[in-house]
């Protein structure tokens, strides 16, 4: 029975040994690893790790980008009954200390010199680390540290050990059970230390298989693995579902070549958070603004048609003959080339999750023929809780409960979930586990929402973030900060937003501009600027952002529940919010409480009616050095609108 990841691997290696399992782009050339070769590699790594002393039930850290050898290392650890713990490759050394010590990690397998340096830097605080293996040897020739070695040497030692003990690998795999712990994922920790989410082979494989059946995924599908493997979403799509469905996982050469590699691979199954879809659309719109008048006019004319009939066409609804002919022409002249330019010409199913996606952004992709859908889940639920069926994709819901899932709402409106994919618990944290898991198996999501008349789940915001305005014209009105922030982030000129208003008399926001999009906008208007800080404070930029804010306000005024959440005042921050500065999590979620504390002087200035405020902020550079950025920020008012009463 194929109820563990190593058994799934061996099943593929037996039934289609020469089929492509993974591809990796190296020096501009795609290298293929077959299922048989992957199984042989996993056996060598498992025997090498066994000989080195990795024990059943022990944790092993894996840090790096998506690479066949790192995936094989995770499979090798699972073959021995050990537990891989992927960590974010862009995390600084300090962020790795708690997870490594919490999980009592002795073995670390990392990608390259950058990650080796990180492990060596924190070794004095993690003295239990005895083995550090690296995949890419560049820059490491003269390193001489105890326990440091290459993955290549581990493989060679493992092959020799396998020859001497030919049954060892299969015997170890045979000992594995479905309810054994398969992996541990550390949450990004918006407050306090991250928590280790413990998942079994059963919970991960069950959810991966349910998702694969839902979208009819087969071995013929292809994906591009470009997001951090430490994020459970990437891990499910390019590891758990890879082994459950047997499709091909493609690993890009580097982060900078992802868009090129996306076009070369042409995945059929694609997954990205809204931020990626926003970035792709922003790059398209920037190029269109630079195009000639004829091309620009043709693009906008056909896009107007696509927005009107494209989603209906994709949803299987009737479309008039003339519109069908026009759309076919538009597909030949605009939509087809656009899908190809985005690398999505072969996409059969595309998903977005992690944050709500703007309705206009969602409809844009569906209007040009990309089957973009939303899903709902979390690290604790092994991702798949709700999925949108084909022909039922909507921007304002996250789909229907998928196979095996039950959903109910608490008295406070919190969504509770019961599913085969729930976490086993938080590692060494029974108190936190008891907070989220009830005795009868319900998981507290901390999200507020409801099931609509069509059976789809709607998410409003995090329960703890949903607040009320106090005083002023909208006293007692509901305030949902994430809802407001996501509406703002739809605009290509706004990259990030942080809204405040709970227990206040009005809503104020702090914004980041999208430097590339606004920079391009400024250059086309011959507006000079010296960098992000200078550009962000230009009066012309403030007028541009004010237009976006007031469009959001007009939209909010038509929402009976959230009309009071209209934005009264805003400012554009002098620096981009950054995970290295603690302002975002590693999955790019806003740490609202931390930001409120760090930029308290700006919040008080917004609510105090001031029109400018000086601030100096410490920042951390990529090389680890610290410095400061200072500026006198403008604070601006925005027009709000009377709530529009719904027709009787």
ChimeraX attribute file (.defattr): number of C-alpha atoms within 10 A of each C-alpha:
attribute: neighborCount
match mode: 1-to-1
recipient: residues
	/A:1	7
	/A:2	14
	/A:3	16
	/A:4	26
	/A:5	26
	/A:6	28
	/A:7	19
	/A:8	20
	/A:9	22
	/A:10	22
	/A:11	19
	/A:12	23
	/A:13	20
	/A:14	13
	/A:15	11
	/A:16	15
	/A:17	17
	/A:18	14
	/A:19	19
	/A:20	21
	/A:21	27
	/A:22	26
	/A:23	21
	/A:24	21
	/A:25	17
	/A:26	12
	/A:27	8
	/A:28	11
	/A:29	10
	/A:30	18
	/A:31	14
	/A:32	18
	/A:33	20
	/A:34	20
	/A:35	25
	/A:36	22
	/A:37	17
	/A:38	24
	/A:39	23
	/A:40	16
	/A:41	21
	/A:42	28
	/A:43	26
	/A:44	26
	/A:45	31
	/A:46	32
	/A:47	31
	/A:48	24
	/A:49	23
	/A:50	22
	/A:51	15
	/A:52	14
	/A:53	12
	/A:54	21
	/A:55	16
	/A:56	17
	/A:57	16
	/A:58	17
	/A:59	24
	/A:60	27
	/A:61	23
	/A:62	27
	/A:63	26
	/A:64	22
	/A:65	25
	/A:66	27
	/A:67	23
	/A:68	20
	/A:69	19
	/A:70	22
	/A:71	20
	/A:72	21
	/A:73	24
	/A:74	28
	/A:75	29
	/A:76	29
	/A:77	28
	/A:78	29
	/A:79	30
	/A:80	27
	/A:81	25
	/A:82	25
	/A:83	28
	/A:84	27
	/A:85	26
	/A:86	26
	/A:87	24
	/A:88	20
	/A:89	21
	/A:90	17
	/A:91	16
	/A:92	17
	/A:93	18
	/A:94	13
	/A:95	17
	/A:96	19
	/A:97	15
	/A:98	16
	/A:99	20
	/A:100	23
	/A:101	15
	/A:102	14
	/A:103	18
	/A:104	17
	/A:105	20
	/A:106	20
	/A:107	24
	/A:108	24
	/A:109	26
	/A:110	27
	/A:111	23
	/A:112	20
	/A:113	17
	/A:114	14
	/A:115	23
	/A:116	20
	/A:117	14
	/A:118	17
	/A:119	22
	/A:120	16
	/A:121	13
	/A:122	18
	/A:123	15
	/A:124	10
	/A:125	14
	/A:126	20
	/A:127	12
	/A:128	14
	/A:129	20
	/A:130	14
	/A:131	20
	/A:132	23
	/A:133	22
	/A:134	26
	/A:135	19
	/A:136	14
	/A:137	15
	/A:138	9
	/A:139	10
	/A:140	17
	/A:141	7
	/A:142	6
	/A:143	12
	/A:144	9
	/A:145	10
	/A:146	9
	/A:147	11
	/A:148	17
	/A:149	19
	/A:150	18
	/A:151	23
	/A:152	16
	/A:153	15
	/A:154	20
	/A:155	20
	/A:156	15
	/A:157	18
	/A:158	24
	/A:159	21
	/A:160	14
	/A:161	18
	/A:162	20
	/A:163	12
	/A:164	10
	/A:165	11
	/A:166	13
	/A:167	10
	/A:168	18
	/A:169	20
	/A:170	15
	/A:171	12
	/A:172	18
	/A:173	21
	/A:174	15
	/A:175	12
	/A:176	23
	/A:177	16
	/A:178	17
	/A:179	14
	/A:180	18
	/A:181	22
	/A:182	29
	/A:183	22
	/A:184	27
	/A:185	25
	/A:186	22
	/A:187	22
	/A:188	22
	/A:189	15
	/A:190	18
	/A:191	11
	/A:192	7
	/A:193	13
	/A:194	17
	/A:195	22
	/A:196	23
	/A:197	24
	/A:198	22
	/A:199	26
	/A:200	23
	/A:201	22
	/A:202	21
	/A:203	22
	/A:204	30
	/A:205	27
	/A:206	23
	/A:207	28
	/A:208	25
	/A:209	19
	/A:210	18
	/A:211	24
	/A:212	17
	/A:213	14
	/A:214	15
	/A:215	15
	/A:216	11
	/A:217	22
	/A:218	15
	/A:219	16
	/A:220	11
	/A:221	19
	/A:222	25
	/A:223	23
	/A:224	26
	/A:225	25
	/A:226	24
	/A:227	21
	/A:228	21
	/A:229	28
	/A:230	25
	/A:231	19
	/A:232	25
	/A:233	24
	/A:234	21
	/A:235	23
	/A:236	23
	/A:237	23
	/A:238	27
	/A:239	25
	/A:240	24
	/A:241	24
	/A:242	27
	/A:243	27
	/A:244	29
	/A:245	22
	/A:246	25
	/A:247	22
	/A:248	26
	/A:249	29
	/A:250	28
	/A:251	27
	/A:252	26
	/A:253	21
	/A:254	13
	/A:255	11
	/A:256	9
	/A:257	13
	/A:258	18
	/A:259	15
	/A:260	14
	/A:261	23
	/A:262	23
	/A:263	17
	/A:264	12
	/A:265	20
	/A:266	19
	/A:267	25
	/A:268	18
	/A:269	21
	/A:270	22
	/A:271	25
	/A:272	16
	/A:273	19
	/A:274	23
	/A:275	20
	/A:276	12
	/A:277	17
	/A:278	20
	/A:279	16
	/A:280	14
	/A:281	17
	/A:282	18
	/A:283	14
	/A:284	14
	/A:285	15
	/A:286	16
	/A:287	12
	/A:288	16
	/A:289	14
	/A:290	13
	/A:291	13
	/A:292	9
	/A:293	11
	/A:294	8
	/A:295	14
	/A:296	15
	/A:297	13
	/A:298	13
	/A:299	18
	/A:300	13
	/A:301	12
	/A:302	20
	/A:303	20
	/A:304	12
	/A:305	16
	/A:306	27
	/A:307	17
	/A:308	14
	/A:309	20
	/A:310	25
	/A:311	24
	/A:312	16
	/A:313	20
	/A:314	18
	/A:315	14
	/A:316	11
	/A:317	11
	/A:318	10
	/A:319	13
	/A:320	9
	/A:321	9
	/A:322	9
	/A:323	16
	/A:324	15
	/A:325	11
	/A:326	15
	/A:327	23
	/A:328	14
	/A:329	14
	/A:330	21
	/A:331	18
	/A:332	12
	/A:333	14
	/A:334	20
	/A:335	24
	/A:336	18
	/A:337	15
	/A:338	17
	/A:339	19
	/A:340	15
	/A:341	16
	/A:342	19
	/A:343	20
	/A:344	25
	/A:345	19
	/A:346	18
	/A:347	20
	/A:348	17
	/A:349	19
	/A:350	19
	/A:351	17
	/A:352	22
	/A:353	20
	/A:354	19
	/A:355	17
	/A:356	26
	/A:357	24
	/A:358	21
	/A:359	14
	/A:360	14
	/A:361	18
	/A:362	26
	/A:363	22
	/A:364	19
	/A:365	22
	/A:366	23
	/A:367	24
	/A:368	26
	/A:369	22
	/A:370	23
	/A:371	23
	/A:372	24
	/A:373	26
	/A:374	27
	/A:375	24
	/A:376	25
	/A:377	18
	/A:378	16
	/A:379	23
	/A:380	23
	/A:381	25
	/A:382	27
	/A:383	25
	/A:384	27
	/A:385	29
	/A:386	23
	/A:387	26
	/A:388	24
	/A:389	16
	/A:390	15
	/A:391	15
	/A:392	16
	/A:393	24
	/A:394	18
	/A:395	18
	/A:396	17
	/A:397	26
	/A:398	24
	/A:399	25
	/A:400	23
	/A:401	22
	/A:402	20
	/A:403	19
	/A:404	13
	/A:405	17
	/A:406	15
	/A:407	18
	/A:408	14
	/A:409	16
	/A:410	10
	/A:411	7
	/A:412	9
	/A:413	15
	/A:414	22
	/A:415	25
	/A:416	21
	/A:417	21
	/A:418	20
	/A:419	23
	/A:420	19
	/A:421	25
	/A:422	29
	/A:423	21
	/A:424	17
	/A:425	19
	/A:426	23
	/A:427	17
	/A:428	12
	/A:429	12
	/A:430	10
	/A:431	9
	/A:432	13
	/A:433	18
	/A:434	14
	/A:435	10
	/A:436	18
	/A:437	20
	/A:438	13
	/A:439	8
	/A:440	7
	/A:441	14
	/A:442	18
	/A:443	23
	/A:444	19
	/A:445	18
	/A:446	16
	/A:447	19
	/A:448	22
	/A:449	19
	/A:450	19
	/A:451	18
	/A:452	11
	/A:453	7
	/A:454	9
	/A:455	12
	/A:456	21
	/A:457	24
	/A:458	19
	/A:459	19
	/A:460	21
	/A:461	22
	/A:462	19
	/A:463	17
	/A:464	11
	/A:465	18
	/A:466	18
	/A:467	20
	/A:468	21
	/A:469	22
	/A:470	17
	/A:471	13
	/A:472	10
	/A:473	11
	/A:474	17
	/A:475	15
	/A:476	17
	/A:477	20
	/A:478	20
	/A:479	28
	/A:480	26
	/A:481	24
	/A:482	21
	/A:483	22
	/A:484	25
	/A:485	22
	/A:486	20
	/A:487	22
	/A:488	27
	/A:489	23
	/A:490	22
	/A:491	21
	/A:492	21
	/A:493	22
	/A:494	21
	/A:495	21
	/A:496	23
	/A:497	24
	/A:498	22
	/A:499	23
	/A:500	26
	/A:501	24
	/A:502	21
	/A:503	15
	/A:504	19
	/A:505	20
	/A:506	24
	/A:507	23
	/A:508	23
	/A:509	22
	/A:510	21
	/A:511	24
	/A:512	22
	/A:513	27
	/A:514	21
	/A:515	18
	/A:516	17
	/A:517	18
	/A:518	21
	/A:519	21
	/A:520	17
	/A:521	18
	/A:522	17
	/A:523	11
	/A:524	11
	/A:525	9
	/A:526	9
	/A:527	14
	/A:528	12
	/A:529	15
	/A:530	7
	/A:531	10
	/A:532	19
	/A:533	20
	/A:534	13
	/A:535	22
	/A:536	28
	/A:537	20
	/A:538	17
	/A:539	11
	/A:540	13
	/A:541	20
	/A:542	20
	/A:543	12
	/A:544	14
	/A:545	25
	/A:546	19
	/A:547	14
	/A:548	20
	/A:549	27
	/A:550	20
	/A:551	17
	/A:552	21
	/A:553	26
	/A:554	18
	/A:555	17
	/A:556	25
	/A:557	21
	/A:558	16
	/A:559	15
	/A:560	14
	/A:561	14
	/A:562	18
	/A:563	23
	/A:564	29
	/A:565	29
	/A:566	28
	/A:567	25
	/A:568	20
	/A:569	22
	/A:570	26
	/A:571	27
	/A:572	26
	/A:573	25
	/A:574	24
	/A:575	18
	/A:576	19
	/A:577	22
	/A:578	15
	/A:579	19
	/A:580	18
	/A:581	15
	/A:582	17
	/A:583	21
	/A:584	20
	/A:585	19
	/A:586	22
	/A:587	17
	/A:588	17
	/A:589	16
	/A:590	21
	/A:591	18
	/A:592	18
	/A:593	12
	/A:594	15
	/A:595	17
	/A:596	17
	/A:597	11
	/A:598	14
	/A:599	16
	/A:600	12
	/A:601	13
	/A:602	22
	/A:603	19
	/A:604	13
	/A:605	15
	/A:606	25
	/A:607	18
	/A:608	9
	/A:609	12
	/A:610	13
	/A:611	14
	/A:612	16
	/A:613	16
	/A:614	12
	/A:615	15
	/A:616	12
	/A:617	14
	/A:618	10
	/A:619	18
	/A:620	15
	/A:621	11
	/A:622	10
	/A:623	6
	/A:624	11
	/A:625	8
	/A:626	11
	/A:627	10
	/A:628	10
	/A:629	12
	/A:630	13
	/A:631	17
	/A:632	14
	/A:633	19
	/A:634	21
	/A:635	21
	/A:636	19
	/A:637	17
	/A:638	17
	/A:639	15
	/A:640	21
	/A:641	16
	/A:642	13
	/A:643	19
	/A:644	14
	/A:645	10
	/A:646	8
	/A:647	4
	/A:648	3
